[in-house]
Amino acid sequence: MSLKKVLLLKLLGLSLGAIISVSAYAADAAVETSSDAVVPKESMFQAGRSYIARVSDRLADTVTGKSEELINRAMEVIGVRYRWDTELPQSGLDGSSFVGYVFKDKLGFLLPRKSTQMSRVGKPITREELQPGDLVFFNTMRLTFSHVGIYVGDNKFIHSPSKGTNVRVDDLGSLYWDKRFDGARRLDGSDNLDDSERQELLNEVKNLKRNSRSL
């Protein structure tokens, strides 16, 4: 693999050609499946340009009408292990990087890296208003909005919980998650990010455009 292709993969934070094996899961149990990498039919070069075209002009947007494909993509990542501060399924995903990966890879939406920042994107909604594709937040480290997942419907959400676990589906009504529920957001194109956080996202867009010109 050429150096340019390796650098492109790292810069985009995109899993190119990784197809994660999906096994059936029990709604109220952890799923411990492993991921398998498959060589993509299209070249890395083609996939990289396609990704840039999708993502370079879009920050967090609305998921209205796109929740089904978003959830399907999230389900494909079930079984990927938790790993702190990584952004590729091959290496593992932590709570916020799992959410960021799914939204960026499938819909081309750029979200802030940290769950606390994600909690300021979109509009706040109540638990009763939850719809598939909404973000759900939890206080898992005695810090507000310290964990995030994606609501999938039927009072369930998908997330990457913690060290030693894999991406899985859990029940919001379970004792652990119910007492730690911290709120929810629906991506509607708005945000409450401060200037530095918004500029950070814009800088990522500029970097993607700059990288695309060098392909």
N, C-alpha and C positions, 0 to 999 in steps of 0.2 A: 504494500500500500504506500502511495506516495506521501511525502510530508504534507503537501497541500491538503490532501484528503483527510489526513489525521487531524490537522489543525482545524479544518472546517467542522469536523465532527465535534471537537471540543468547544469551539466557539459558539456553535448553534445550540449546544445542549440538547441535541435531537437524537433520538434513537432511530438510526437508519437501518432498516432491515431486521429489526428485532421483532419477532412475532412471538408473543408470550403464550405458552400453552395454558389453556383454560380448562379447569376441571369443574365438575358440578360442585356447588357449595351448599351447605346448610345455612339457613337464614340466621340461626342463633348460635352458630359455632364458628371458630376460626378455621380458615382453610390454609393448609400447609402444602401448597403445590410448588413446583419449581419452574423456572422459566427456561425456554429453549430459544436460541438465536438461529435464525434462518437467513441465508444470504438472499437479499432482495433481487427481484428480477430487473428492476431498473438500476442503473449505475448510481453510485454515491453522488456523482456530479449532478445528474439529473434530479435526484431527490433533494439535494441541497438547494438548487435553483428553485424548485417547486416550493420548498418550504419558505424561502425568502420572499417569493411572490405572495404567499399567503399571509405572512406575518409582518412584513416590514412597515406597513402603514396602519397597523391596528394595535391599540392598547386594549384594556379591558372593555368589552362591548356587552351586548345583550345575548343571552342564550335562548331567548324566546324562539320557539320553533326548531331548536337544534338540540334539545335536551336528550332526545333518544340516541342520536349518534354520539353525543358526549358520554352518556352512560355506557353505551356499548364499548367505547374505547376504554373507559375506566375498568370495565369488567375484564378486558383483555389483559390487564396488568395484575389481576389477582394472582397471588403467589409470589410476586417479586418481594425479596426480603427488604426489611427496613435497614437503612444505612444513613447515618447522619451526614448532612451537607454534601449530598451527591445529587445529580440531576438526570442520570441515565438509568433505565431499567436494568441494563446489564450489570451495573455496579450496585444497584439498590437505590431506594428512594425513601427519604424521610417524609414526615407528614405534609409539610408545605410543598416540598419539591414534587411529590406525587400529584397534588392538585395542579401545580403550575405546569407540570409536564403534560397532563391530560388536556388542559385547556389550550396550551400552546401547540401541541402536536396535532390535535384533532381540529380545533376551530381557529387556530392562529391568534388566540387572545393572549396578550402579555399581562401577567399578573405580577405584583411585587413578590419578592422572594420569601419574605417572612409572613407567618400567619397573622401576626399583629397588624401588619400593613394590609394584608388581604381583608381584614375585618373592616377596613375603611373604604373598600371598593363596593360600588353598587348601593342599593338601599336596604336598610334594616327591615326585616320581616319577623312576624311572630312564628312560634312553633306551629300554630294551627294553619298558617298560610303556606307552609313548606310545599314546594313542588320539585320534581326531579330536576337536577342541575343546580339547585341552590347550594350555597356554601353553609356548612354548619360548623360552629366553633365550640371549643371546650377549654376549661381551665384544668389542665392536667399537671401543672408544675407550680401551683399556687400563684399563677400568673394569668391574668385575663387573656383570652384569645391565644393561648399558647399551643393549641392544636386545632387542625382544620380537616374536614372531610367533605365529600360530595354527597348530597342527599339523592337517593335513588328511588324513593317512593315506599309505600307500605311501612312507614316508620323506620326504614333502614337507611344506612349510609355506608359508603365505601371509603376506606382510608388506610394509611400506613401507620399503625398504632405506636410502636415503640421498639427498642432494641430487642432482638431475639424473636421478633414476629414478622409476618408477611402482610402484604396488602390483602385486605379481607373486607367482608361485609359484616357490620354489627347492627344491633338493634338500639335505637335511641331510648327505648323504654327499659333497657337493662339497668340494674341498680347502679353500676359504675358510671355509665355514660349519662344517665338521667340526672344524677346529682351534680355532674360536672358540665352540663349543657350551658353554653355561655352566649347563645344568640345565633342568628342566621342572617345571611345577606343574599340578595338577588341581584345578579349583574344586569344592570339596566343602562349602562353607559355613563353613569355618574360615579363620583368618588369624593372622598374627604381626605385625600392624600395631601400632605404638605408640599411645598414647592420643591424641596430636595428629593422627595420620594417620586414625585411626578417627573422631575428632570432625570432621575436614574432610569426610569422606563424609557424616556425619550432618547437617552444616550444609547440604550440597548438597540432601539430602532435604527439609530444612525450607524451603529457598528454593523448591524446586519446589512444595511444598504452598502456600506463601504466594502464589506466582505464580498457582496454579490458582484461588485464591479471588478474584483480581482479574479473572479472565476474564469 
